[in-house]
Every structure is written in structure tokens, then in C-alpha cells.
């Protein structure tokens, strides 16, 4: 299987960060993570008792007993990482963060199915509700060690809703993309391409949060007018140089074939929920340089089928995703890896069918490759962006580990609560198990109030 080439990248210009960072960020002290077990997810492999030096949003150096002064660093904050595993932040290749305040609403009965319930609730969300749901969702991702998300925002009722979502992602501190979609899943309300274009133009190159297109194929594919709408959207995204995400759930066979026949597969196009894709379809995707996003928990939950990772092993660019914290239940990349591993071994009837490190690759460098961001994130090497998580190993459910390769421990035993520290773009967003500068009780109150208001609005007669 053509494994993702794990390149050691040293060519990223450090000057870029200085020009991009705002004045406040330039003033931050450098960070020295000391004496950790470092999983680089590069050809360098794991490095024991190793330091990682971060400055101005980049990884400056990785090595033993680093002396910041030799790297021109005078002001440094030291983070004692003894007993911790340091690894790249996880990459969530697909989410719907606007649904976060629908948690607990999908009950497995006809009246509580995900699609009708989320559509009804989504239709009455204000821009304020969107901002709350997306900020809550993004902070939960960070809390669980996820530093990048590609968010599929397919409920853009007005330009103000899109702006609220973008503002929420910016404010949360997460890296990622807002994939701008339509009002619903039909072609009745085409995506506001003018607004998307203006937002994309207003973003500085290299912004922590960028834009993309949340694209769908028409449900009624016999009507050429539907195709004309979708073609305009696709062409606009390509013209703007924006990545495109597209669902092939629902009728996966014909939808995937339509992508192939109409020549939509290309670098920068990510195909989501391809649980039943055939070898022929996957070969076409791979040959075109397109990517796969696999979201095992949600795909199992809504009945898209089993996410059999072995079936996708010929695809170069593939990563894992959460697909909405409410549908997945929570933003838990450890549980996502675990379910994918369980499905793989159970399907193969063979305990050794999958290696834990392969799951960790998919959750880090694999996801970065799926988003075509591997030159910036997904692994730890000098020159890459400083997106790093520290996992502490002293919880009850991690005790009894003799200190060998931690890959198996992370995949089979770890939880988001074990993520002690999360750094995105060189800024500490979670420290000693607590999100930084987040009033959690207020956030929870706000989220619950918004969820209740959405619910009562959805129940009120027109
Ligand atoms: Zn999705």
C-alpha cells in the first residue's frame, strides 16, 4: 500500500510567521517543552527524553537538552513534559460544528433521526446560535487534542451566519477551514458565491482559519438545471483556489460515479463518507490526487455502513474526522481511532490486522495530507507550524504501563481528558488540563440556553 511519504520538512520560512503574526503574538515568549517522549510522526520516529522548542508559531528545534540561547531565544517559558507523550495535534478532516448544540437530540427513533431533526433545528438558528455552537464545538476539539478542523458548514442561512461561524472559529484558536455551504441540502438555495468570494479575499494569505466550499451533488441528478447550479459552485471554488469537500453518503455508488464521470475529482477535492466505495472508484480518486475523509463514529451511527479502513489502504491521501460533535456524541479522536481499529480487526478476524501507529498516522499526518496541509502541520519537525499536544500518562485508566512504545496505549486506552496541554500555532490553548482564557461555566450556560431557544423556536407555530 502506498503509505503517505513521511517527509521531513525544513524549508518553511520562519520569516513568514513574523510577518503573519500580530504584534501581540510576536511578543510571546518561546516555549520549551522539556524531557518528553516525542512522537514526531516523521521518518525520525519517536525520540525519548527529548525537548521541543517553539517560537513565533513554528517548531524551531527538536533534540535533547536544547539550549534556547543557541537558537537566538532569550525569553522562554518552560513546560515540564516528563511523563508525557508529545505528538502533533490531531487533524479532524470533516465536521459540522454548527450542530454541536443539538447534543442528545438524536435518539434512534423515527422522530429523532439526525437529518430531519438537524434540518428542522438548523432552519431556526440565528447567527448568534451559530456562533455559540461553533465556538463550543471548536473548543471541545481543542480540549481533546484536535488542533485543526475542516468544518462543513451546510446551514448558511444568511451572510451573517457565515460570518458568525468564521468569527467563532477565529476566536476559538483552532486552525482550519470553514467550508461554506448553502441553506439546506437542496439546490433551491444556491451557495452565496459572491459572499464566499468576498470572505476569501478578505482573509490574509496563510490565515489560521481559511475558507473552502461545502459542496453537494444534486439529489435529483436527472435535471440539468440542478447540475448547472452545482457546476457554478464548483467552478467558483476552483477559480478562487478554495478546497472543496463533497459528501457521497446517501447513494454512495451513483454519487461517486458522478464525481468520476463529470471529472470533479482533483487535488483539493475531499470526498467524505465513502464507506461503500468500490476499488475502481477509489483508484480513480487516488489517481486524480483527491482525498478521503473517513468519520467512523458518525458513519456507523447513521447507518452509512462500516468504515473498513482496509478497503481504503490504496488511497494516498486519507484522514479521520469527527463529523459533528453532536452526531458523534463528542469530539474524541481517541475513540475514533479505537472504533476504526476495532472495525478493522473484527472484519479481518485477526488481532494483528491493524497497527496502532497506523491509526495515529491517520489522525495526524494522514489528516494533514488529506487536507493538503502536510507542509505545515500533522508532524513534528523544525520549520513546521507549532501545533502540538501533550498527553499525560498518570490517569487511572493509563496506569500499569511499563514505559514501552506508547502507540498502543494511546489508541486503546487514552481519552481526551488525558490531553494536558494543547498548543496551536505556538499559542497555549489548554494548559494543565484546562482550556486557557475560557469561562467554561459561562460557555456551558450559553450553549444550553441557545439549545433550548432553538428547540422552542422549532416547536413554535409559524
Ligand atoms: Zn458530514
Boltz pocket constraint, residues with backbone or C-beta under 6 A from the ligand:
constraints:
  - pocket:
      binder: B
      contacts: [[A, 94], [A, 95], [A, 96], [A, 152], [A, 247], [A, 272], [A, 323]]
      max_distance: 6.0
